[in-house]
Each structure stands twice: as structure tokens, then as C-alpha cells.
Amino acid sequence: MSKKRIRRKRLWIKPDIGVRLKPEYKNQVWSYDFMSDRTHDKRIFRILNIMDECARECLCCYVSRRIKSENVIFLLLELFLQSGMPKYIRSDNGPEFVSKKLVSV
């Protein structure tokens, strides 16, 4: 018999980054991140996911072999026109993503 999995609440206070903003209403905090996978013939493709954190709704899921910063900016502008601008946008700023161009827009 399998044990029941204990669900943990999300920690909004982390010692290394301080206090994270807990979303209280829709369009307050969006987050986006890249994922990657391989096809059956070993070719890599990437996925950009943009989420509304309060509604836990996926606003956009963009799949391509190569995603450039211009693509990210274009997708975000399209979402701003459809849903309105969020108050905050959160990303992990990993090695695959540099947000210098986004900040200047």
C-alpha cells in the first residue's frame, strides 16, 4: 500500500531571497520560464511558459527550436494587449535567459 503524500504549502519567505510577493489578485504577478526536451530523433526544442500565479493559469505556451529575446518580448506585448499589464513579472534569470532587453522595453 502506498503512503499518502504530504502536501506542503508554498514558502513565501526564503532566507536567500527575502520575502516573495504572494499574488492576491489576477494579473498581479506573472512568471515565465523556459523548458527544453528532445524529439525522437534527438533534436532539441524549447518551451516558453508564461503563467498568472494567482489564477494558476497558463497564459502562453510557445514552442520552438530556438527562442530569441525578440520572440519573448513580442509574446509579452501580445499578452499585455489581451490581458492587460501585470504589476510584476517574475523569472528565474537562469543561464538561458538574460532580461536586459526586456528591462529596456
C-alpha positions in Angstrom: 0.0 0.0 0.0 1.4 3.4 -0.9 1.8 6.2 1.7 -0.3 9.3 1.4 1.8 12.2 0.0 2.0 15.2 2.4 1.3 18.4 0.5 3.4 21.3 1.6 2.4 25.0 1.5 4.5 27.3 -0.6 7.1 29.2 1.3 6.7 32.9 0.7 9.7 33.8 2.9 13.0 32.3 1.8 16.3 33.1 3.6 18.4 33.7 0.5 16.0 36.0 -1.4 13.9 37.6 1.4 10.2 38.0 1.0 8.5 36.9 -2.2 5.4 38.7 -3.3 2.3 36.5 -2.7 -0.2 37.2 -5.5 -3.6 38.3 -4.2 -5.5 39.0 -7.5 -5.4 38.1 -11.2 -2.8 39.9 -13.3 -0.7 41.0 -10.3 2.2 38.5 -10.7 3.2 36.7 -13.9 6.1 34.3 -14.1 7.8 32.8 -17.1 10.4 30.1 -17.6 12.0 28.0 -20.3 11.8 24.2 -20.5 13.5 22.0 -23.1 13.2 18.5 -24.3 14.3 16.3 -27.2 12.3 14.7 -30.1 12.7 11.1 -31.0 15.5 12.0 -33.4 17.4 13.8 -30.6 16.7 17.3 -31.8 16.2 19.8 -29.0 13.1 22.0 -28.8 12.4 24.7 -26.2 9.1 25.7 -24.5 8.4 29.2 -23.0 5.7 29.1 -20.4 4.1 32.3 -19.1 1.8 31.9 -16.1 -0.5 34.0 -14.0 0.5 33.0 -10.4 -2.8 33.9 -8.7 -5.1 32.2 -11.1 -2.6 29.4 -11.8 -3.4 29.9 -15.4 -1.1 29.3 -18.3 -1.3 32.4 -20.4 1.1 31.3 -23.2 3.0 28.2 -24.1 5.3 28.9 -27.0 7.3 26.0 -28.6 10.2 26.4 -31.0 13.6 25.0 -31.7 15.1 28.4 -31.0 13.5 31.2 -28.9 15.1 34.6 -29.2 14.7 37.6 -26.9 12.7 39.4 -29.6 10.2 36.4 -29.6 9.8 36.7 -25.8 9.2 40.5 -26.0 6.7 40.1 -28.8 4.8 37.4 -26.9 4.7 39.5 -23.7 3.4 42.5 -25.7 0.7 40.4 -27.2 -0.4 39.2 -23.8 -0.3 42.8 -22.4 -2.8 43.7 -25.2 -5.0 40.7 -24.5 -5.0 40.6 -20.7 -3.6 44.0 -19.5 -0.2 44.6 -18.0 0.7 42.7 -14.8 2.1 44.6 -11.8 5.1 42.3 -11.5 6.8 39.8 -13.8 8.9 37.1 -12.2 11.6 35.0 -13.8 14.4 32.8 -12.6 17.1 34.6 -14.6 18.9 31.3 -15.4 21.8 30.9 -17.8 19.5 30.7 -20.8 17.7 33.9 -20.1 19.1 37.4 -19.8 16.5 40.1 -19.3 18.5 43.2 -20.3 16.5 43.7 -23.5 13.2 43.2 -21.6 14.0 45.8 -19.0 14.7 48.4 -21.6 11.3 47.9 -23.2 
